[in-house]
Amino acid sequence: MQTIPLRPLDAEAFAPFGDVLDTRGTPDKMINAGLCGRFHDRAQLDFGPGGRAGISLFDAQPRALPYRLDLLEHHPDGSQAFIPMHENTWLVIVAEAGETPGAIHAFRAAPGQGVNLLRGTWHGVLTPLHAPGLFAVIDRIGTTPNLVEHPLADPVTIVEG
C-alpha cells in the first residue's frame, strides 16, 4: 500500500487546490476602533450558475494516524470552504486535477487554519484528528447534483511526515 507523508498546510503548497484561511501576518485593515484586524477576502468562493452560498455545520468523527484513504470526492459546480470551530489540528487531503484523481497530497492544518477548495478539486472526506470535529462549511446550494465520489482501487495510507 502506498504511503503519503503529512506536511504542514501552507498557502504556497496548497495554491493549486484552493486557499488557506488563517490570520497569519498583518491584517489588511484595522476596524472597530482599532480593536479588530480584518483579513479581507481570503477565499475564491465559486457557487456556479444557478447556485448560491450556503453555510452548513458538520460534526465529523475524529480519525487517527496512520489514516487509510479509500475515497476521494469533488464538487464540479462550486467551491467548498471548511472552517474549524475548534482549536485542533486536522487533515486536509487533496489530489491533483483530472477526470479521475491524480497524485494525492496530505496536509496537517494547524489550529485555527481553514481551507477553501476550488471548484472541482479532488479531496478526501472531512478528517478531524480530535474531538470535537465541528466545522462551518460554506459551499454551493443548488438543484444540480454537486458530488462525484471516486473509490480508490488501491487505498493509500497517510502517515506522519
N, C-alpha and C positions, 0 to 999 in steps of 0.2 A: 504494500500500500504506500502510495506517495505521501510524504510529509511536507508540510509547508510551515516555515517558521513565522511566528508573530514578529511584527516590527511596530515601533511606535507610530501612532497616527500623526502625520504632519501634512500640511497643505500642499507642499510640492509633490510628494509621492502620491497623494490621493487625487490630485487635479484631473487625471484622465477619467475618474469615476464620479466626481462631484466636488462638493465644498465641505471643508472642515469648519464647524461652527464652534468658536470659542472666543474668549476675551483676552487673548494674549496681545501684548503690545499696547500702544496708546489708543484710547478711544478716538473715534472720528470727530466727536464733539462732546462737550460737556453740556448737560441740560439740568433742569430742576434746580436752578440757582447754584449750579456748580457742584451739586451733590450726587450726580449720576452720570456715568460715562456711557455714551451711546456708540455701540459698534454697529455701524449703519449698513443695511442692505447686503448681508453676508451670504445670501444663497441665490442661486439661479433657479427660482421656482418656475415650474412649467406645468400647466394644467391642461394643455392641448385644446383642440377645438371641441366645443360642447362640454368642457369640464369646468369645474370651479374648485376653489380651495376648500378643503375641509380639515378640521382638527379632530383627531381621534385620540383616545388614550389606550395604550397597550399595556398589559400586565403579563410579561413573559416569565416562564420558569427559568431559573438560573441553570447554566451548564457548567461543565468542568473541563479542564485541560488534562490530557490531550482530548481534543474535540473531533469527533468523527463527522465529517461533512459529506452528506449524501444527496443533497438537494440544493439547487440554485433556482432563483426566480428573477423575473424582471417585469417591469411595468411599461409597456410600449406607448402608453398615452399620457404619461406625466411623471414628474419628479416625485421623490418621496424623501421627506426630512424626518430624522429621528433625533429628538431632543430628550436626553435623560432627565428624569425627575428624581434623581438620586445622585450621590457623590461617589460612585463606584466605577471601576474600570469595566469595560465591556468589549466584545469582539465586533469588528466590522470586517466582513468577508465579501470580497468583490472579485469579479472575473473580467478579463479583457473582452472587448466588444466583438460581436459576431452573431451570425444566425443561431449558433449554439455558443455556450460559454468558452472563452479562450483560457489563457493562463490565469490561475487563481492567486489572489494576494490576500493576506490576512494582516489586520492591524489591531493593535490594542488601543482603544480610545481611553484617554486619561479622564479622571474625574472632571466633570464639567464640560467635556467635549461632546458635541453632536455632529451629525453629518447630514448633508443633503445629497441624495443620489440623483444623478442626472437621468432624464427620461431614457429608458431602455437599458440602463446599467444592470448587468447580471450581478446578483448579490445573494449571500446566504440569508437564512432566516434571522430574526432578531435574537441576539445571543448575549444576554447578560451573564456575567460571571458570578454575581452575588445577588441575593435578595435585598431589597425588592427590585423587580425587573420592570419598573414603571417608566414609560416613555410617552411623551406627547409626539404624535405623528401628524405631519402636515402633508397631505397628498391630494390626489385628484378624486373628486366625487363626480360621477357621471353615469350615463346609462350604458356605455360600452364596456365590454369585459376589459380589464386592465391588469391582468395577471397571467403570466406564462410561467409554468413550472418546468424544470428540467432535472429529472432524477439523474444522478451521476452513475454511469455503468461501473466505474471504478472509484469508489469513495476515496477521499483523502483525509489525512489526519493533520489537524492544526496543533502545533506544539510551541512551547516557549522558544523564543528566538535565540 
